Amino acid sequence: MALCVGFFMILVDMTIVAVAQPQIMQALDADVNGIVWVTSAYLLTYAVPLLIAGRLGDKVGPKRVYQAGLLLFTAASVWCGFSTDIGELIAARAVQGLGAALITPQTMALITRIFPPERRGAAMGVWGTVAGVATLVGPLLGGLLTDSFGWEWIFFVNLPVGLVGLVLAQALVPAVPTHDHRFDWVGVGLSAVGLSALVFGIQEGESYSWAGWIWALVGFGVVVMVVFVVWEHRMRGEPLVPLALFRDRNFSVSNVGIATMGFAVSGSMIPIMFFLQLVGGMSPLRSALVMVPMAVLTGVFAPIVGRVLDRVHPRNVIALGLLGYAVASFWAGWVFRPETPVWLLVSPTLLMGLASAAVWAPLAATATRNLPWHQAGAGAGVYNTTRVIGSVIGSAGIGALMMSRLAANLPGVDATNHTGAVQQLPEVLREGFARAMGQSIYLGGGVLLIGAATTLFLVRTGSTGGGGAGSDTVPETLRSDV
């Protein structure tokens, strides 16, 4: 469980920031686009290094990489708290993303290397429980700290947690066999340029009225990513993305599924919190309480689903989970109205909680089930990169759609000026603003339907099928400490 401290802190930090977004906008005199970049900058610098971070863990050991990432993440959190303008906060969040990129693959890779395939579903269930508890603690802690001390404290709280995590990692995380790797720096550069162009173009498109150069930038990003794939295919030696991993159908399908889930979950948090606070008039803490039932259900059912997954066909669980979250997204967007009672707002989040338990851990377990131990870090890096890329594009895409729908539903009104007031909007603006937020969430639901359809192609594998991941595992005596 020692490695779960850093993973827990990363997930808490993602949800804790969502609750405080209106307060950050007011304190740093930012607009909606600026606050979206606070999320997107973090996700972008999180996504690009994930691939090389997984390989780095294989090469020098996951324990060392985990500790380095935790130290960087903690220091960047303190910088975030001391930021005095939106540009500085975005820069600090970008450094945070680098730290998170070093941490995440190590947790998943060690689960893959330590537990045999027939026990990996249950282990991933615990991993999923950590995610569920983090999504519960994040909004509550964010609301409490923001209401009581100010938005800065949502970042300062990471300092003691990070220090405890470093001590636990030093004492409890075992050393595991390493495998030497060469790093594909050309691949790193191509992926960084391509993703950056795509995200900037998508997110800034509405701000520049989708001018020709914006479309050219998006097109350039697509071309660079195509070149990246071609390079990875033809490269001799060790590519950044081992395309051979995708020969396993479950790994390929799981990557599509997790990308759609990342898209929907990351992108929808901004409109949800804006609606609850600016249309519903809720405080940060009260808006966080609305999300508590969802997180509780995820935390309770994730370990149960993890145990069941080892005995049933994965598509029966995962496809149903993605479909359930899609239905919940459309439901939430439909009930986003100023007159909607709180109990009806909570109802779709209950379905989101159940669906999440059937997606996060089961997808991770299915994706990594057949990976050989020496590719555990690379596989975890690819999988988590796919998830975060989905989150990056989702945050940018839904953020751009928010700006577009605000312009359509409130013509002639600069809604960004009102959102900086951190109070309930004037009654005349609430209906149009609520419709814009609800319509933005529909995009995530549509993408999830694609994920649900794709995961119907998952296949059931034997306990030792595929790459034989279970043949080179860490001794039983090391398992209790991780």
C-alpha positions, 0 to 999 in steps of 0.5 A: 500500500505504500505506493498508493500514497503518491497515486492517491495524492495525484488523484486528490489533486485533480478533484480538489482543484475542480472545486476551487476553480471559481475562487481561483478565477476571482483571486487571480483575475482569470477567465474561463479559458485561463482556468481550463488551462490550469487543468490542461497544462497539468494534463499535457505535461502529465501525458507526454513524459508518461511513456518514458517514465514507464521505461525509466522505471524498468531501467533504474527501478520503480522505487527510485522513479516514484520517489523522484516524482513524489518530491517534484510533485510536492515541491510544485504543489507549494509553488502553486499555492504561492502563485500570484497570477494565472500564468504562474499557476499554469506554469506550476501546474505544468511542473506538477504534471511532470511529477505525476508522470513519474509516479503513476506508471510505477504503481501500475507496473509493480502490480503487474510484476508482483501479482500473477494474472489470476490474482491481478483483478483483485489487486487492481480492485484495491487500486480502484478503491484508492481511486474511489476514496481519492475522488471522495476526499478530493472534493470534500477537502477542497471545499473545506479548505477553500471555504475555511482558509482559501484556495491556496491551501488545496495545494499546501496540503500536499506538503505533509502528504508528500513527505509521509509518502517519501518516508513510506516508500523508502521503508516499504517499497521493495526493489525489483529486477530492472531491465535496461532500456534505450530512450527514444528521444525522437519519439519523445519530441514528436509526441510532445510537439504533436500533442501540444499543437492539438491541445492548444488548437482545440482549446484556443479555437473559440477564443480566436473564432476558429481562425485559419491558423487554428485549423492549420495548427490542429492539422499540423498536430495530427500530421506530427502524431501520424509521423510519430506512429510511423517513426515508432513502427520503423525504428530499430531498437526500442521505440517509445511506444512498443507497437507490439503491445497492441498485437494483444487485442485486450490491450488495444481495446482497453486503451480505447476504453480508458481514453474515452473514460478519461475524456468524459471524466476530466472534461465534465468536472469544470461544467459540473462545478460551475453549474453547482456554484454559479447557477445553484449558488452552492459553496465549494463545500456544498458542491463537493458534498453533491459528489460524495455519493458517487465517490462512496459507491465507487469505493465500495464496489471497486474491490467487489468488481475486481474479485468478480472480474477474475471469474467473468468475461471482462466485456460484460463488466467494462462495456456495461460500465462505460454505457452506464457512465454515458447514460449518466452523463446525458442524464446529468446534462438534461437535469442541469436547470436552475429549478432542479432540486438537489436530489435530482442532481445527485441521481445521475452521479449515483449511476456514475459511481456504480459505472466507475467501479466497473471501468477503472480497475477492470480496464487496467487489469484487462489491459495488463493481464498478458504483459511480460514483466520486462514490459510492465513499465512500458505497458503501464506507461502506454496505458496511462498515457492513453488515459491522460491523452483522453483527459487532455483532449476532453478537457480542451474539447469540453472547455471549447464547447463550453465557450461556444455554448455560452456564446450561443445561449447568452448572446451578447453577454460576457459570461466570463465576467460574471463567473469571476464573482464567485457567487450565484449568477443573476437570475436572468443569466442562470437558464442560459448558463445552465443549458450551456453547462449541460450541453457541454457534458453531452460531448463526454457521453457521446465519446463514452458510447464509442468506448462502450461499443469498442470494449464489446470486442474484448476477449476472455483469456486464460490465467497464463495466456498472452505474454506470460506475465505471471512467470516472472513475478516478485517473491511472495514475501515482497507482496504485502509491502506494496 
